[in-house]
Amino acid sequence: MARLAIYIDGGYFEQISRQLGVRVHFAKFVDEILNIVTDRTSGTLDLLRTYYYDSLPYQGDPATQEESERFARKRSFFQVLRRIERFQVREGRLALRGYDQSGRPMFQQKRVDLMLGLDFALLSSKRQITHAVLIAGDSDFIPAVEVAKQEGIAVWLFHGPGRTSERRSTHAEELWVAADVRFELTREFLSRSAM
């Protein structure tokens, strides 16, 4: 039986969602993805699980009111996602990387890309899936994509708008090339699962 796993880089998807001005209901969004892949695949396709990778926002010690509110909103969002059938939230953490020229703190997600890549490669190498959807824009995932392809997994990249070289980074282009099938996340597509 054909089986699909969906891997969502939360930070990347959040950027696309903001850029297109659409907030999605994730259960509906997963159904739309499943429909797209099923329509382009012979036979039936079962969803193993959707994995969502992100970090909670930074909170200082002591946290400001704004930091506490942002943290609470994101934690609540993660709880909503965890209630969706076959949906797993995998949390990384934020690390302070210094301050920009205006004195604002700069943060970097830690563990998120590594967890996504490991989960992707492990399920592929154990042949728990036959199809994988990756929603990401980072070339760091190319080794995991290559492992999946070597195991005979069909790798679908669902990516943000703007495939032209002027609008896409080299890293995003490399990931686009590495995938077997590409699907652009447009405003129209996201609107099918809007909140």
N, C-alpha and C positions, 0 to 999 in steps of 0.2 A: 504494500500500500504506500502511496505517495504521502509524504508528511512534510509539513512546512514549519519552520521556526522564523520568527520575526525579531530582529535586533534593532533597537532604536537608540541612537545617541541623543539623549534628551536635550543637551545644549544645542546641538545642531538643529534638531527639529524645532526647538523653541525659536531659533533665529528665522527659520523658514516661515513658521506660523506668524511671527510678528511682521516679517517682510510682506507676506501676502494678506495680512489683516484677517486671518481666520483662526478661531480657536476651535479645536475639534473635541468631540466626545470620543474617547479612545476606544471604547467597545465598538462603536460604529466604524471608526477609522480602521480597526483591525479587520472587521468584516469586509470593508471595501477593498483592502489589500488582498484578502483571501479570494474575493471575487475576481480581481484582476488576474492573479496568478492562476486560479482554477480555469478561467476562460481561455488562457493561453497554454494550458497543459492538457495532455490527454488523460482521461480518467478522472477519478475523484481525488481530492486532496484534503487531508486532515490537518488541522492546526495542532501542533504539539504545544507550543507556548509562545508568548510574546515577552521579550525581555526589554526592559527600559532602564537605561543607564544614566545616572545624573548624580549631582551632589546637592546637599542642603547648602543654603547660602551661609556666608560667614557671619558670625556673631562675635563681637568683641567681648572683653571681660573687664568691666561690665558692658553688656550689650546696650546699644541705644534703642529707643523705642522703635525707630524705623527698622533696625536690624532684627529686633524681636518679631515685629509684624511680618516682615518678609520671610523670616525663618518659619513662623507659624503657618503662613499661607502655603509654602512649599511642602512642609511636612503634611499638611492637610491634603494637598494635591497627591502626594505619594500614597496616602491612606486610601483615597478614592481609587487610584490605579490598582492598588492591591486587592480591591474588592471585585475587580473584573475577572471573570473566569479565564483560567490559563494565562494569567498575566503576572509577571514577576518584576519587581523593582529591585535593581542592584545599585546600591549607593557607594559612591566614592567619597572623597572629602576634598575640601578646598585648602590650599596652602597659600599663605601670604608670600608674595614674591617681590615685595618692595613697594615703592611709591612712584607715581608718575610725576611729571614736572609741576603739576598743580597741587601735589601733596595728597592726592587720592590714592588709597591702597589698590594694589593690583594683585589679583588672585589667579591661581592655576588649579584646575581640577587634577586630582591625583587618583590613580587606580582605575578610573572609569574606562579609558581606552584599553588598558591591559585586561580588565575583567571581560569587556566585550570581545576582544580578540581571542581570549582563552575559551570562553563559552562557545564562540563560533567554531573554533578549531576542534574542541573536544566533542561536541555533538556531531560534527562532520566526520571526524575520525572514527567514532563509535557507530557511524551509520544509523544514527537515531533519526536523521532527517534525509529527505531527498532534494528538498528545495530550501533555500535560505533567502530571506529578504533582509537587506542591510539598508538602514536609513542613516547615512553618515556622509561626511565629506572629507575625511582625513586619510591620507595615504598610509598612515600607520597600520591600517587594517588590511593592507595588501597581502602580507604573509598569511594571515588567517584565510583570506579569500583564496589564495593559491592552494593552501592545504585542502580546503573544501572542494575546489575544482579537481584536485588530484584524486579525491575520494569519490568523484562522480556526482557531486552535489551541484545542482543548478543554482548559481548565485545571481540574485536579482538586486540591483541597486536602485532604490527609490531616492531620487536626488532633488535638490532645490532647483529653482528656475535659473536660466542663463547658461546655456552650454557653450556660448561663444568664448573664444580664448581671452577676449578682453575682460570678460566678466567672471571667469573661473580661474582659481589658482592652479598652479602646476600640480599641487597635491591632489586636489579634487579631480583634475583631469586624469591623473595616473590611476586613481581609484575607478573612475568611469571606464577607462580602457580595460582594467582588470576584470570587471564584472562580465557575466554572460549576457544578461538582459538588463536594459536600463529603462526606467520609467520616471518621467518628470512629475514632481509634485506641483501641480498648478492650483491656482485659486479655485477653479471649477471643481477639480477633484477633491480638494480639502473641504469645499462647501457641502459636499454630499454627506459629510459626517460632522458638520458644524454643530456647536452647542446652541 
